[in-house]
């Protein structure tokens, strides 16, 4: 470098190397806050996270009232709200996570963060943090609408519902990440939405399994039905349903092992 | 014990299926230098860089970065190294400065954001979502993300591709300033001018190997001081280069570029120029232009490989 260059750039130690990773907790917090903001910034993400569950709840309650549909003898809003919460958990932990991660892979974000001090575990924790914040927003909105419609959940059940929802989140997140880490972003988008719609219609998530007649026993093995059953047992009866929780745990273990085995970062 | 070089690549081999992208490449990067890896698209530059960054495990040979193994010691190395990818590397909906702030938050002692935003002209697009940034703006943000953590060593892949000339010079100024403050930079480029203006040391790479290394001055002086460039209006008849070489004698070298142009290197001076001019008349070719100038890295590359650096002539990107 010539003297003239030095004079022109006026270098004075501003850029002197001082490398270092931020504390792990700070990195995870930054990542979670970023994930949350981006999840909530997208119109279509908000639609799938909040608007569709609310429509399902209000529509379901109105339709059950008008048509006199029997939901195991329970009040329609009591019978439907746990399932709608299950739908909300599923939409975020599976569909939103899969789509967001698929495009992060496609846009080289995962590769870029791979060169940052944020370890993969921190990235994953950040994603989980973002998921949980969005789910909390969903629960507040859906819960408020349900309460306005006359929902009276079992008080103990509200506590029992938390581990059920977390286990459901783990199961769906593993499956969503497997999808995002193996397919192209567009294919992930299509499959994640399709699976969501299929489970919404036929997965015994919003409606109890008894509404599906003979298919009821088979449906019990789906993660959607298991999460719906677990939340219904908790919020309607104040009990922990063991079988659905076992089903969710198996899906969670399967999803985690598939994702850790097949997820490609680029 | 002296500090190991910033980067040491020995006999690196990388293959994709049947294609050998890097074929026994060796190079060294001195601490505190700006070192350019110059070559056409598909020469193996990006693959080499990504192996140094720890994204890929060497299939043959060894790579050491700041004395460490970039795969095994990745966690220790990552905070010390700044990486600018060739493209992408951000959420599509993230705002430019928001992305930079996020990367800064992952480091212990990040640079002040305002400084980088101002120096790289990101203020005008600070709130623009990444997907709506121009190519040049994305490049500048990528560079800002690479330097914000105050790295010791910077890997930048085609840093000024897609930038207009004024912004390119601003970027070069920043890289020089980083060097002055003690940062080592390794950059890949297929812009001859970038390597020539910026780098202390240039490694010319072709087909996954280093074909020549040295300072820009040493490389261009090595074959004589000047170059004569002949461009003709009609394609050369067969045997034209050989005929010109015979007319000029053994001291000079005639390098065909394509069917319309060739380059003469060696001790080329005014008398050489008149020989070429006379040869044109004798041989029956009409010059579109006949110029004499200083030798460039482009000419060195042509002399070493028989190929040009120009993008589009070098096959697919690696």
Interface residues (C-beta under 8 A of the other chain):
Chain A: X1 X5 X6 X8 X9 X10 X11 X12 X13 X14 X15 X16 X17 X18 X19 X20 X21 X22 X23 X26 X27 X30 X31 X34 X38 X41 X42 X103 X104 X107 X108 X109 X111 X112 X114 X115 X116 X117 X118 X119 X266
Chain B: X53 X54 X55 X75 X78 X79 X80 X81 X83 X85 X87 X88 X89 X90 X91 X92 X93 X94 X98 X102 X103 X105 X106 X107 X108 X109 X111 X115 X145 X147 X149 X150 X151 X152 X173 X176 X177 X178 X179 X180 X181 X182 X183
